[in-house]
């Protein structure tokens, strides 16, 4: 899979992130799925997920609560 161009991605903090600021995940919606990164180290890269993988991750997070 070719690398996703995240240059113009709009990142938002996950509603599941810790309010204390220690566990913050940012998400960007992409036409080809979604990207997830650590807000404390955005330059470290991002995990790019297909729509199916993104749906599976969201379902798993909701199950864990």
C-alpha positions, 0 to 999 in steps of 0.5 A: 500500500502506498504511503498516505499523504497526511500533509493537509490532514485535519487532526482531532483529539479522540473523545476517548483520550484521557482528560489529563493529557497523558493519553491523547490520540489524534485522528484524521479522516481520510478518503481511504480510511483514517489515520491515528497518531500520538498527540504528544509526538505527532512527528513520530508518524501515524498508523493509517487504517483502511475503512474496514480496519478503522471500523474494527478498531472503533468497535473494539475500543467501544467494547473495552469501554 
